[in-house]
Amino acid sequence: MTIINATSHGIHIYRKEDCEYNKSQRKWFVKKGAKPFLTIAPSRRLLNVHIENLLSYFTDEDVPVFISKVVAVDHPASQFPQIKTGDILVVSREYASVAVKRYPEFRYAVISQPVYNDLDNPRPIGCLGLEIVS
């Protein structure tokens, strides 16, 4: 089994013992000095879902409300002809939610349990693992 990162950025995976859960923020934070135990480099080929946003109406407060429509989804084999049964494609949650229905013969994963860098100014820097989307 191979893990293919079909996103535009590296996936940094931290061990749970290198992180602390903050109940008030409901987030995992990396402990000072901790490093990811694994980084899955981006593959340089992306899988995208193509969305068209159509203006539906304005609220009484002039807030525009859009309807999003999926117009296309990249086929995994078009970007990754080497993919084999059992391989995992790491993709965005948006892509996975559409592709799992259109191309169910492939396995999709998204990051699970994001990890943040700083309690005062949280920025996601990794995750605790991957989640298979079904």
N, CA, C and O atoms as CSV, one atom per row, in Angstrom:
chain,resi,resn,atom,element,x,y,z
A,1,MET,N,N,0.841,-1.176,0.000
A,1,MET,CA,C,0.000,0.000,0.000
A,1,MET,C,C,0.891,1.246,0.000
A,1,MET,O,O,1.855,1.349,0.759
A,2,THR,N,N,0.538,2.172,-0.866
A,2,THR,CA,C,1.249,3.441,-0.963
A,2,THR,C,C,0.306,4.568,-0.584
A,2,THR,O,O,-0.881,4.530,-0.908
A,3,ILE,N,N,0.833,5.568,0.099
A,3,ILE,CA,C,0.064,6.776,0.396
A,3,ILE,C,C,0.523,7.850,-0.571
A,3,ILE,O,O,1.708,8.180,-0.627
A,4,ILE,N,N,-0.416,8.393,-1.331
A,4,ILE,CA,C,-0.126,9.434,-2.314
A,4,ILE,C,C,-0.763,10.728,-1.835
A,4,ILE,O,O,-1.976,10.791,-1.631
A,5,ASN,N,N,0.049,11.756,-1.657
A,5,ASN,CA,C,-0.445,13.050,-1.223
A,5,ASN,C,C,-0.831,13.869,-2.459
A,5,ASN,O,O,0.036,14.391,-3.160
A,6,ALA,N,N,-2.128,13.974,-2.717
A,6,ALA,CA,C,-2.631,14.703,-3.882
A,6,ALA,C,C,-3.068,16.121,-3.516
A,6,ALA,O,O,-3.937,16.700,-4.168
A,7,THR,N,N,-2.447,16.680,-2.450
A,7,THR,CA,C,-2.705,18.071,-2.071
A,7,THR,C,C,-1.481,18.901,-2.455
A,7,THR,O,O,-0.478,18.365,-2.927
A,8,SER,N,N,-1.574,20.197,-2.248
A,8,SER,CA,C,-0.480,21.092,-2.635
A,8,SER,C,C,0.554,21.302,-1.540
A,8,SER,O,O,1.491,22.079,-1.726
A,9,HIS,N,N,0.410,20.633,-0.406
A,9,HIS,CA,C,1.311,20.857,0.725
A,9,HIS,C,C,1.684,19.540,1.389
A,9,HIS,O,O,0.991,18.533,1.239
A,10,GLY,N,N,2.787,19.564,2.121
A,10,GLY,CA,C,3.184,18.387,2.879
A,10,GLY,C,C,2.209,18.112,4.010
A,10,GLY,O,O,1.611,19.036,4.562
A,11,ILE,N,N,2.048,16.842,4.355
A,11,ILE,CA,C,1.199,16.431,5.472
A,11,ILE,C,C,2.147,16.033,6.605
A,11,ILE,O,O,2.882,15.053,6.486
A,12,HIS,N,N,2.128,16.794,7.704
A,12,HIS,CA,C,3.011,16.565,8.848
A,12,HIS,C,C,2.224,15.831,9.933
A,12,HIS,O,O,1.233,16.345,10.451
A,13,ILE,N,N,2.678,14.631,10.266
A,13,ILE,CA,C,1.967,13.809,11.236
A,13,ILE,C,C,2.766,13.755,12.542
A,13,ILE,O,O,3.948,13.410,12.555
A,14,TYR,N,N,2.082,14.107,13.640
A,14,TYR,CA,C,2.688,14.146,14.973
A,14,TYR,C,C,2.177,12.983,15.812
A,14,TYR,O,O,1.057,12.510,15.620
A,15,ARG,N,N,2.997,12.534,16.728
A,15,ARG,CA,C,2.570,11.527,17.700
A,15,ARG,C,C,1.707,12.212,18.758
A,15,ARG,O,O,1.955,13.356,19.137
A,16,LYS,N,N,0.700,11.496,19.220
A,16,LYS,CA,C,-0.226,12.049,20.212
A,16,LYS,C,C,0.508,12.500,21.477
A,16,LYS,O,O,0.155,13.523,22.064
A,17,GLU,N,N,1.527,11.746,21.900
A,17,GLU,CA,C,2.258,12.107,23.116
A,17,GLU,C,C,3.084,13.381,22.954
A,17,GLU,O,O,3.551,13.936,23.948
A,18,ASP,N,N,3.273,13.855,21.718
A,18,ASP,CA,C,3.982,15.108,21.466
A,18,ASP,C,C,3.039,16.300,21.392
A,18,ASP,O,O,3.451,17.411,21.058
A,19,CYS,N,N,1.768,16.060,21.707
A,19,CYS,CA,C,0.752,17.115,21.625
A,19,CYS,C,C,-0.074,17.143,22.905
A,19,CYS,O,O,-0.123,16.163,23.649
A,20,GLU,N,N,-0.718,18.273,23.149
A,20,GLU,CA,C,-1.626,18.423,24.286
A,20,GLU,C,C,-2.961,18.911,23.769
A,20,GLU,O,O,-3.026,19.769,22.889
A,21,TYR,N,N,-4.038,18.351,24.329
A,21,TYR,CA,C,-5.379,18.773,23.941
A,21,TYR,C,C,-5.820,19.904,24.850
A,21,TYR,O,O,-5.756,19.781,26.074
A,22,ASN,N,N,-6.272,21.015,24.257
A,22,ASN,CA,C,-6.771,22.150,25.016
A,22,ASN,C,C,-8.293,22.124,24.962
A,22,ASN,O,O,-8.890,22.341,23.907
A,23,LYS,N,N,-8.926,21.853,26.122
A,23,LYS,CA,C,-10.379,21.702,26.167
A,23,LYS,C,C,-11.110,23.000,25.823
A,23,LYS,O,O,-12.139,22.965,25.150
A,24,SER,N,N,-10.597,24.129,26.270
A,24,SER,CA,C,-11.304,25.391,26.024
A,24,SER,C,C,-11.296,25.758,24.542
A,24,SER,O,O,-12.263,26.336,24.045
A,25,GLN,N,N,-10.220,25.430,23.833
A,25,GLN,CA,C,-10.173,25.718,22.396
A,25,GLN,C,C,-10.584,24.520,21.546
A,25,GLN,O,O,-10.789,24.645,20.339
A,26,ARG,N,N,-10.702,23.346,22.195
A,26,ARG,CA,C,-11.056,22.109,21.501
A,26,ARG,C,C,-10.102,21.820,20.342
A,26,ARG,O,O,-10.523,21.483,19.235
A,27,LYS,N,N,-8.809,21.960,20.627
A,27,LYS,CA,C,-7.776,21.752,19.619
A,27,LYS,C,C,-6.575,21.044,20.238
A,27,LYS,O,O,-6.326,21.132,21.441
A,28,TRP,N,N,-5.834,20.334,19.375
A,28,TRP,CA,C,-4.558,19.744,19.752
A,28,TRP,C,C,-3.456,20.757,19.454
A,28,TRP,O,O,-3.443,21.384,18.395
A,29,PHE,N,N,-2.520,20.909,20.417
A,29,PHE,CA,C,-1.385,21.813,20.247
A,29,PHE,C,C,-0.097,21.010,20.407
A,29,PHE,O,O,0.018,20.164,21.294
A,30,VAL,N,N,0.863,21.290,19.536
A,30,VAL,CA,C,2.134,20.585,19.596
A,30,VAL,C,C,2.929,21.107,20.800
A,30,VAL,O,O,2.937,22.307,21.078
A,31,LYS,N,N,3.593,20.194,21.505
A,31,LYS,CA,C,4.438,20.597,22.633
A,31,LYS,C,C,5.703,21.262,22.100
A,31,LYS,O,O,6.164,20.962,20.999
A,32,LYS,N,N,6.246,22.155,22.888
A,32,LYS,CA,C,7.450,22.891,22.501
A,32,LYS,C,C,8.575,21.914,22.138
A,32,LYS,O,O,8.884,20.993,22.894
A,33,GLY,N,N,9.167,22.131,20.986
A,33,GLY,CA,C,10.290,21.319,20.530
A,33,GLY,C,C,9.909,20.040,19.804
A,33,GLY,O,O,10.777,19.374,19.241
A,34,ALA,N,N,8.623,19.681,19.805
A,34,ALA,CA,C,8.197,18.439,19.140
A,34,ALA,C,C,8.265,18.600,17.627
A,34,ALA,O,O,7.999,19.672,17.084
A,35,LYS,N,N,8.619,17.537,16.980
A,35,LYS,CA,C,8.725,17.507,15.512
A,35,LYS,C,C,7.808,16.408,14.981
A,35,LYS,O,O,7.543,15.433,15.684
A,36,PRO,N,N,7.320,16.554,13.746
A,36,PRO,CA,C,6.507,15.473,13.176
A,36,PRO,C,C,7.350,14.206,13.022
A,36,PRO,O,O,8.538,14.279,12.706
A,37,PHE,N,N,6.731,13.045,13.246
A,37,PHE,CA,C,7.466,11.794,13.055
A,37,PHE,C,C,7.423,11.357,11.598
A,37,PHE,O,O,8.209,10.510,11.173
A,38,LEU,N,N,6.491,11.945,10.825
A,38,LEU,CA,C,6.389,11.603,9.405
A,38,LEU,C,C,5.852,12.802,8.641
A,38,LEU,O,O,4.913,13.466,9.079
A,39,THR,N,N,6.460,13.068,7.499
A,39,THR,CA,C,5.944,14.068,6.569
A,39,THR,C,C,5.707,13.378,5.241
A,39,THR,O,O,6.602,12.738,4.688
A,40,ILE,N,N,4.493,13.515,4.736
A,40,ILE,CA,C,4.156,12.955,3.426
A,40,ILE,C,C,4.240,14.105,2.430
A,40,ILE,O,O,3.395,15.000,2.424
A,41,ALA,N,N,5.255,14.070,1.600
A,41,ALA,CA,C,5.492,15.154,0.645
A,41,ALA,C,C,4.378,15.207,-0.395
A,41,ALA,O,O,3.792,14.179,-0.734
A,42,PRO,N,N,4.086,16.409,-0.902
A,42,PRO,CA,C,3.091,16.502,-1.979
A,42,PRO,C,C,3.630,15.833,-3.236
A,42,PRO,O,O,4.837,15.824,-3.478
A,43,SER,N,N,2.741,15.285,-4.019
A,43,SER,CA,C,3.148,14.525,-5.206
A,43,SER,C,C,3.410,15.393,-6.430
A,43,SER,O,O,3.890,14.895,-7.448
A,44,ARG,N,N,3.105,16.666,-6.347
A,44,ARG,CA,C,3.206,17.627,-7.457
A,44,ARG,C,C,2.067,17.499,-8.454
A,44,ARG,O,O,2.002,18.253,-9.425
A,45,ARG,N,N,1.170,16.553,-8.222
A,45,ARG,CA,C,-0.038,16.428,-9.040
A,45,ARG,C,C,-1.224,16.515,-8.082
A,45,ARG,O,O,-1.245,15.856,-7.042
A,46,LEU,N,N,-2.194,17.323,-8.437
A,46,LEU,CA,C,-3.320,17.589,-7.556
A,46,LEU,C,C,-4.591,16.943,-8.071
A,46,LEU,O,O,-4.745,16.698,-9.268
A,47,LEU,N,N,-5.487,16.676,-7.155
A,47,LEU,CA,C,-6.837,16.255,-7.507
A,47,LEU,C,C,-7.779,17.345,-7.016
A,47,LEU,O,O,-7.812,17.667,-5.828
A,48,ASN,N,N,-8.538,17.904,-7.936
A,48,ASN,CA,C,-9.405,19.028,-7.617
A,48,ASN,C,C,-10.861,18.728,-7.906
A,48,ASN,O,O,-11.197,17.956,-8.804
A,49,VAL,N,N,-11.708,19.356,-7.124
A,49,VAL,CA,C,-13.128,19.406,-7.429
A,49,VAL,C,C,-13.362,20.835,-7.920
A,49,VAL,O,O,-12.931,21.799,-7.287
A,50,HIS,N,N,-14.041,20.955,-9.040
A,50,HIS,CA,C,-14.267,22.261,-9.650
A,50,HIS,C,C,-15.689,22.710,-9.324
A,50,HIS,O,O,-16.666,22.042,-9.662
A,51,ILE,N,N,-15.775,23.857,-8.661
A,51,ILE,CA,C,-17.037,24.363,-8.125
A,51,ILE,C,C,-17.420,25.657,-8.847
A,51,ILE,O,O,-16.576,26.504,-9.138
A,52,GLU,N,N,-18.695,25.778,-9.120
A,52,GLU,CA,C,-19.232,27.036,-9.644
A,52,GLU,C,C,-20.125,27.621,-8.541
A,52,GLU,O,O,-21.023,26.946,-8.037
A,53,ASN,N,N,-19.873,28.863,-8.180
A,53,ASN,CA,C,-20.664,29.535,-7.149
A,53,ASN,C,C,-21.639,30.495,-7.817
A,53,ASN,O,O,-21.230,31.433,-8.500
A,54,LEU,N,N,-22.909,30.258,-7.617
A,54,LEU,CA,C,-23.949,31.072,-8.234
A,54,LEU,C,C,-24.636,31.916,-7.167
A,54,LEU,O,O,-25.053,31.403,-6.129
A,55,LEU,N,N,-24.749,33.213,-7.435
A,55,LEU,CA,C,-25.434,34.091,-6.507
A,55,LEU,C,C,-26.906,33.717,-6.493
A,55,LEU,O,O,-27.555,33.687,-7.538
A,56,SER,N,N,-27.429,33.434,-5.318
A,56,SER,CA,C,-28.818,33.032,-5.189
A,56,SER,C,C,-29.708,34.217,-4.811
A,56,SER,O,O,-30.728,34.472,-5.451
A,57,TYR,N,N,-29.303,34.938,-3.756
A,57,TYR,CA,C,-30.086,36.089,-3.315
A,57,TYR,C,C,-29.269,36.887,-2.307
A,57,TYR,O,O,-28.180,36.477,-1.907
A,58,PHE,N,N,-29.810,38.028,-1.905
A,58,PHE,CA,C,-29.243,38.841,-0.838
A,58,PHE,C,C,-30.200,38.801,0.352
A,58,PHE,O,O,-31.421,38.828,0.191
A,59,THR,N,N,-29.617,38.735,1.549
A,59,THR,CA,C,-30.463,38.782,2.747
A,59,THR,C,C,-30.937,40.218,2.951
A,59,THR,O,O,-30.524,41.124,2.228
A,60,ASP,N,N,-31.801,40.417,3.933
A,60,ASP,CA,C,-32.270,41.768,4.268
A,60,ASP,C,C,-31.121,42.680,4.676
A,60,ASP,O,O,-31.228,43.902,4.575
A,61,GLU,N,N,-30.013,42.083,5.141
A,61,GLU,CA,C,-28.836,42.849,5.552
A,61,GLU,C,C,-27.819,42.984,4.414
A,61,GLU,O,O,-26.675,43.375,4.650
A,62,ASP,N,N,-28.229,42.664,3.186
A,62,ASP,CA,C,-27.381,42.745,1.986
A,62,ASP,C,C,-26.214,41.761,1.985
A,62,ASP,O,O,-25.188,42.015,1.354
A,63,VAL,N,N,-26.364,40.646,2.684
A,63,VAL,CA,C,-25.351,39.595,2.648
A,63,VAL,C,C,-25.661,38.684,1.463
A,63,VAL,O,O,-26.756,38.129,1.380
A,64,PRO,N,N,-24.698,38.525,0.538
A,64,PRO,CA,C,-24.962,37.636,-0.595
A,64,PRO,C,C,-24.962,36.176,-0.149
A,64,PRO,O,O,-24.147,35.775,0.682
A,65,VAL,N,N,-25.874,35.387,-0.703
A,65,VAL,CA,C,-25.979,33.959,-0.418
A,65,VAL,C,C,-25.795,33.230,-1.744
A,65,VAL,O,O,-26.495,33.492,-2.721
A,66,PHE,N,N,-24.838,32.311,-1.753
A,66,PHE,CA,C,-24.490,31.595,-2.972
A,66,PHE,C,C,-24.946,30.147,-2.906
A,66,PHE,O,O,-25.121,29.581,-1.827
A,67,ILE,N,N,-25.133,29.569,-4.062
A,67,ILE,CA,C,-25.345,28.134,-4.205
A,67,ILE,C,C,-24.116,27.604,-4.925
A,67,ILE,O,O,-23.741,28.115,-5.980
A,68,SER,N,N,-23.488,26.581,-4.359
A,68,SER,CA,C,-22.312,25.977,-4.976
A,68,SER,C,C,-22.717,24.730,-5.743
A,68,SER,O,O,-23.491,23.906,-5.257
A,69,LYS,N,N,-22.183,24.607,-6.946
A,69,LYS,CA,C,-22.498,23.477,-7.803
A,69,LYS,C,C,-21.198,22.848,-8.293
A,69,LYS,O,O,-20.322,23.538,-8.815
A,70,VAL,N,N,-21.079,21.533,-8.119
A,70,VAL,CA,C,-19.908,20.819,-8.627
A,70,VAL,C,C,-20.048,20.698,-10.139
A,70,VAL,O,O,-21.036,20.158,-10.638
A,71,VAL,N,N,-19.054,21.203,-10.861
A,71,VAL,CA,C,-19.100,21.123,-12.323
A,71,VAL,C,C,-18.146,20.054,-12.870
A,71,VAL,O,O,-18.340,19.566,-13.983
A,72,ALA,N,N,-17.120,19.688,-12.098
A,72,ALA,CA,C,-16.195,18.639,-12.537
A,72,ALA,C,C,-15.380,18.144,-11.345
A,72,ALA,O,O,-15.172,18.865,-10.369
A,73,VAL,N,N,-14.930,16.907,-11.450
A,73,VAL,CA,C,-14.062,16.296,-10.440
A,73,VAL,C,C,-12.953,15.568,-11.197
A,73,VAL,O,O,-13.227,14.732,-12.058
A,74,ASP,N,N,-11.712,15.887,-10.876
A,74,ASP,CA,C,-10.590,15.212,-11.532
A,74,ASP,C,C,-10.654,13.712,-11.264
A,74,ASP,O,O,-10.895,13.289,-10.133
A,75,HIS,N,N,-10.441,12.918,-12.293
A,75,HIS,CA,C,-10.405,11.462,-12.136
A,75,HIS,C,C,-9.034,11.066,-11.590
A,75,HIS,O,O,-8.020,11.468,-12.160
A,76,PRO,N,N,-8.969,10.295,-10.508
A,76,PRO,CA,C,-7.676,9.928,-9.919
A,76,PRO,C,C,-6.696,9.301,-10.905
A,76,PRO,O,O,-5.507,9.620,-10.874
A,77,ALA,N,N,-7.166,8.422,-11.770
A,77,ALA,CA,C,-6.255,7.738,-12.700
A,77,ALA,C,C,-5.670,8.691,-13.733
A,77,ALA,O,O,-4.623,8.402,-14.311
A,78,SER,N,N,-6.330,9.826,-13.974
A,78,SER,CA,C,-5.780,10.786,-14.939
A,78,SER,C,C,-4.518,11.449,-14.394
A,78,SER,O,O,-3.628,11.813,-15.164
A,79,GLN,N,N,-4.434,11.608,-13.089
A,79,GLN,CA,C,-3.263,12.217,-12.462
A,79,GLN,C,C,-2.280,11.189,-11.918
A,79,GLN,O,O,-1.084,11.459,-11.802
A,80,PHE,N,N,-2.796,10.005,-11.586
A,80,PHE,CA,C,-1.960,8.970,-10.967
A,80,PHE,C,C,-2.172,7.626,-11.658
A,80,PHE,O,O,-2.790,6.730,-11.084
A,81,PRO,N,N,-1.665,7.472,-12.886
A,81,PRO,CA,C,-1.883,6.218,-13.619
A,81,PRO,C,C,-1.235,5.007,-12.938
A,81,PRO,O,O,-1.594,3.869,-13.240
A,82,GLN,N,N,-0.293,5.237,-12.031
A,82,GLN,CA,C,0.400,4.152,-11.340
A,82,GLN,C,C,-0.352,3.632,-10.133
A,82,GLN,O,O,0.100,2.684,-9.492
A,83,ILE,N,N,-1.492,4.230,-9.805
A,83,ILE,CA,C,-2.225,3.852,-8.588
A,83,ILE,C,C,-2.687,2.401,-8.657
A,83,ILE,O,O,-3.144,1.925,-9.696
A,84,LYS,N,N,-2.556,1.702,-7.511
A,84,LYS,CA,C,-2.946,0.293,-7.418
A,84,LYS,C,C,-4.048,0.133,-6.380
A,84,LYS,O,O,-4.264,1.010,-5.544
A,85,THR,N,N,-4.729,-0.983,-6.444
A,85,THR,CA,C,-5.750,-1.311,-5.450
A,85,THR,C,C,-5.112,-1.279,-4.072
A,85,THR,O,O,-4.046,-1.855,-3.858
A,86,GLY,N,N,-5.767,-0.605,-3.141
A,86,GLY,CA,C,-5.250,-0.514,-1.780
A,86,GLY,C,C,-4.476,0.757,-1.503
A,86,GLY,O,O,-4.303,1.129,-0.342
A,87,ASP,N,N,-3.999,1.441,-2.552
A,87,ASP,CA,C,-3.298,2.704,-2.340
A,87,ASP,C,C,-4.267,3.733,-1.776
A,87,ASP,O,O,-5.473,3.661,-2.010
A,88,ILE,N,N,-3.729,4.684,-1.038
A,88,ILE,CA,C,-4.546,5.733,-0.417
A,88,ILE,C,C,-4.178,7.074,-1.017
A,88,ILE,O,O,-3.002,7.428,-1.090
A,89,LEU,N,N,-5.182,7.819,-1.444
A,89,LEU,CA,C,-4.995,9.179,-1.948
A,89,LEU,C,C,-5.377,10.157,-0.846
A,89,LEU,O,O,-6.522,10.161,-0.395
A,90,VAL,N,N,-4.430,10.992,-0.403
A,90,VAL,CA,C,-4.739,12.038,0.564
A,90,VAL,C,C,-5.206,13.250,-0.227
A,90,VAL,O,O,-4.482,13.766,-1.079
A,91,VAL,N,N,-6.416,13.696,0.062
A,91,VAL,CA,C,-7.055,14.774,-0.701
A,91,VAL,C,C,-7.752,15.735,0.261
A,91,VAL,O,O,-7.792,15.496,1.468
A,92,SER,N,N,-8.294,16.811,-0.279
A,92,SER,CA,C,-9.088,17.726,0.541
A,92,SER,C,C,-10.408,17.053,0.898
A,92,SER,O,O,-10.872,16.162,0.186
A,93,ARG,N,N,-11.004,17.480,1.993
A,93,ARG,CA,C,-12.291,16.921,2.407
A,93,ARG,C,C,-13.355,17.205,1.347
A,93,ARG,O,O,-14.225,16.369,1.102
A,94,GLU,N,N,-13.291,18.369,0.725
A,94,GLU,CA,C,-14.261,18.727,-0.312
A,94,GLU,C,C,-14.159,17.768,-1.505
A,94,GLU,O,O,-15.172,17.283,-2.007
A,95,TYR,N,N,-12.926,17.501,-1.952
A,95,TYR,CA,C,-12.730,16.567,-3.056
A,95,TYR,C,C,-13.227,15.179,-2.655
A,95,TYR,O,O,-13.955,14.537,-3.413
A,96,ALA,N,N,-12.842,14.723,-1.483
A,96,ALA,CA,C,-13.211,13.371,-1.038
A,96,ALA,C,C,-14.717,13.185,-0.976
A,96,ALA,O,O,-15.228,12.128,-1.344
A,97,SER,N,N,-15.435,14.209,-0.511
A,97,SER,CA,C,-16.888,14.077,-0.353
A,97,SER,C,C,-17.595,13.856,-1.684
A,97,SER,O,O,-18.652,13.227,-1.732
A,98,VAL,N,N,-17.018,14.367,-2.759
A,98,VAL,CA,C,-17.605,14.180,-4.089
A,98,VAL,C,C,-17.034,12.928,-4.763
A,98,VAL,O,O,-17.776,12.121,-5.324
A,99,ALA,N,N,-15.715,12.778,-4.702
A,99,ALA,CA,C,-15.048,11.689,-5.422
A,99,ALA,C,C,-15.419,10.308,-4.899
A,99,ALA,O,O,-15.468,9.354,-5.674
A,100,VAL,N,N,-15.681,10.181,-3.605
A,100,VAL,CA,C,-16.022,8.876,-3.031
A,100,VAL,C,C,-17.304,8.328,-3.670
A,100,VAL,O,O,-17.495,7.114,-3.742
A,101,LYS,N,N,-18.170,9.218,-4.127
A,101,LYS,CA,C,-19.409,8.790,-4.802
A,101,LYS,C,C,-19.183,8.566,-6.298
A,101,LYS,O,O,-19.752,7.643,-6.880
A,102,ARG,N,N,-18.356,9.405,-6.916
A,102,ARG,CA,C,-18.137,9.313,-8.367
A,102,ARG,C,C,-17.114,8.238,-8.746
A,102,ARG,O,O,-17.259,7.572,-9.771
A,103,TYR,N,N,-16.106,8.077,-7.936
A,103,TYR,CA,C,-15.033,7.114,-8.226
A,103,TYR,C,C,-14.792,6.234,-6.998
A,103,TYR,O,O,-13.729,6.315,-6.383
A,104,PRO,N,N,-15.764,5.396,-6.633
A,104,PRO,CA,C,-15.667,4.622,-5.390
A,104,PRO,C,C,-14.602,3.519,-5.415
A,104,PRO,O,O,-14.320,2.918,-4.379
A,105,GLU,N,N,-14.020,3.252,-6.561
A,105,GLU,CA,C,-12.998,2.207,-6.641
A,105,GLU,C,C,-11.667,2.633,-6.026
A,105,GLU,O,O,-10.766,1.808,-5.876
A,106,PHE,N,N,-11.534,3.912,-5.669
A,106,PHE,CA,C,-10.306,4.417,-5.064
A,106,PHE,C,C,-10.523,4.661,-3.571
A,106,PHE,O,O,-11.655,4.832,-3.118
A,107,ARG,N,N,-9.412,4.675,-2.805
A,107,ARG,CA,C,-9.475,4.956,-1.365
A,107,ARG,C,C,-8.992,6.378,-1.126
A,107,ARG,O,O,-7.920,6.769,-1.588
A,108,TYR,N,N,-9.801,7.148,-0.397
A,108,TYR,CA,C,-9.493,8.540,-0.126
A,108,TYR,C,C,-9.289,8.742,1.367
A,108,TYR,O,O,-9.974,8.130,2.187
A,109,ALA,N,N,-8.343,9.605,1.710
A,109,ALA,CA,C,-8.111,9.959,3.103
A,109,ALA,C,C,-7.967,11.471,3.208
A,109,ALA,O,O,-7.547,12.143,2.266
A,110,VAL,N,N,-8.321,11.980,4.365
A,110,VAL,CA,C,-8.126,13.388,4.703
A,110,VAL,C,C,-7.375,13.434,6.024
A,110,VAL,O,O,-7.258,12.422,6.716
A,111,ILE,N,N,-6.872,14.597,6.366
A,111,ILE,CA,C,-6.180,14.687,7.657
A,111,ILE,C,C,-7.186,14.495,8.789
A,111,ILE,O,O,-8.357,14.853,8.664
A,112,SER,N,N,-6.714,13.931,9.881
A,112,SER,CA,C,-7.560,13.705,11.054
A,112,SER,C,C,-6.921,14.378,12.256
A,112,SER,O,O,-5.716,14.253,12.479
A,113,GLN,N,N,-7.720,15.083,13.021
A,113,GLN,CA,C,-7.292,15.737,14.250
A,113,GLN,C,C,-6.130,16.704,14.002
A,113,GLN,O,O,-4.981,16.406,14.329
A,114,PRO,N,N,-6.446,17.862,13.422
A,114,PRO,CA,C,-5.394,18.855,13.151
A,114,PRO,C,C,-4.624,19.218,14.423
A,114,PRO,O,O,-5.162,19.179,15.530
A,115,VAL,N,N,-3.371,19.567,14.235
A,115,VAL,CA,C,-2.478,19.980,15.323
A,115,VAL,C,C,-2.092,21.437,15.051
A,115,VAL,O,O,-1.765,21.812,13.925
A,116,TYR,N,N,-2.139,22.240,16.105
A,116,TYR,CA,C,-1.863,23.675,15.984
A,116,TYR,C,C,-0.566,24.028,16.685
A,116,TYR,O,O,-0.082,23.282,17.536
A,117,ASN,N,N,-0.007,25.176,16.319
A,117,ASN,CA,C,1.320,25.549,16.791
A,117,ASN,C,C,1.331,26.379,18.069
A,117,ASN,O,O,2.239,26.218,18.884
A,118,ASP,N,N,0.357,27.256,18.272
A,118,ASP,CA,C,0.453,28.249,19.342
A,118,ASP,C,C,-0.926,28.508,19.932
A,118,ASP,O,O,-1.885,28.768,19.205
A,119,LEU,N,N,-1.017,28.436,21.242
A,119,LEU,CA,C,-2.294,28.623,21.943
A,119,LEU,C,C,-2.873,30.022,21.714
A,119,LEU,O,O,-4.086,30.172,21.568
A,120,ASP,N,N,-2.016,31.044,21.683
A,120,ASP,CA,C,-2.489,32.425,21.548
A,120,ASP,C,C,-2.850,32.797,20.114
A,120,ASP,O,O,-3.719,33.639,19.891
A,121,ASN,N,N,-2.198,32.184,19.156
A,121,ASN,CA,C,-2.447,32.485,17.747
A,121,ASN,C,C,-2.426,31.165,16.962
A,121,ASN,O,O,-1.492,30.909,16.202
A,122,PRO,N,N,-3.465,30.323,17.149
A,122,PRO,CA,C,-3.428,28.976,16.561
A,122,PRO,C,C,-3.370,28.986,15.034
A,122,PRO,O,O,-4.134,29.672,14.355
A,123,ARG,N,N,-2.427,28.191,14.530
A,123,ARG,CA,C,-2.286,27.986,13.092
A,123,ARG,C,C,-2.054,26.493,12.886
A,123,ARG,O,O,-1.185,25.913,13.536
A,124,PRO,N,N,-2.818,25.857,11.990
A,124,PRO,CA,C,-2.613,24.416,11.794
A,124,PRO,C,C,-1.247,24.126,11.172
A,124,PRO,O,O,-0.843,24.755,10.194
A,125,ILE,N,N,-0.551,23.159,11.765
A,125,ILE,CA,C,0.780,22.808,11.250
A,125,ILE,C,C,0.910,21.317,10.944
A,125,ILE,O,O,1.940,20.881,10.430
A,126,GLY,N,N,-0.109,20.543,11.251
A,126,GLY,CA,C,-0.039,19.112,11.008
A,126,GLY,C,C,-1.289,18.431,11.516
A,126,GLY,O,O,-2.341,19.053,11.669
A,127,CYS,N,N,-1.155,17.132,11.775
A,127,CYS,CA,C,-2.300,16.352,12.237
A,127,CYS,C,C,-1.796,15.147,13.024
A,127,CYS,O,O,-0.597,14.874,13.072
A,128,LEU,N,N,-2.737,14.433,13.638
A,128,LEU,CA,C,-2.399,13.212,14.370
A,128,LEU,C,C,-2.463,11.979,13.496
A,128,LEU,O,O,-1.956,10.927,13.886
A,129,GLY,N,N,-3.073,12.074,12.322
A,129,GLY,CA,C,-3.172,10.926,11.432
A,129,GLY,C,C,-4.066,11.207,10.251
A,129,GLY,O,O,-4.374,12.357,9.940
A,130,LEU,N,N,-4.478,10.136,9.596
A,130,LEU,CA,C,-5.346,10.222,8.427
A,130,LEU,C,C,-6.680,9.547,8.717
A,130,LEU,O,O,-6.763,8.652,9.558
A,131,GLU,N,N,-7.701,9.973,8.029
A,131,GLU,CA,C,-9.047,9.423,8.163
A,131,GLU,C,C,-9.516,8.948,6.798
A,131,GLU,O,O,-9.541,9.728,5.847
A,132,ILE,N,N,-9.886,7.692,6.690
A,132,ILE,CA,C,-10.428,7.159,5.434
A,132,ILE,C,C,-11.858,7.674,5.273
A,132,ILE,O,O,-12.657,7.619,6.208
A,133,VAL,N,N,-12.169,8.174,4.080
A,133,VAL,CA,C,-13.490,8.703,3.784
A,133,VAL,C,C,-14.270,7.621,3.029
A,133,VAL,O,O,-13.796,7.076,2.032
A,134,SER,N,N,-15.463,7.326,3.519
A,134,SER,CA,C,-16.273,6.320,2.845
A,134,SER,C,C,-17.683,6.814,2.607
A,134,SER,O,O,-18.505,6.089,2.047
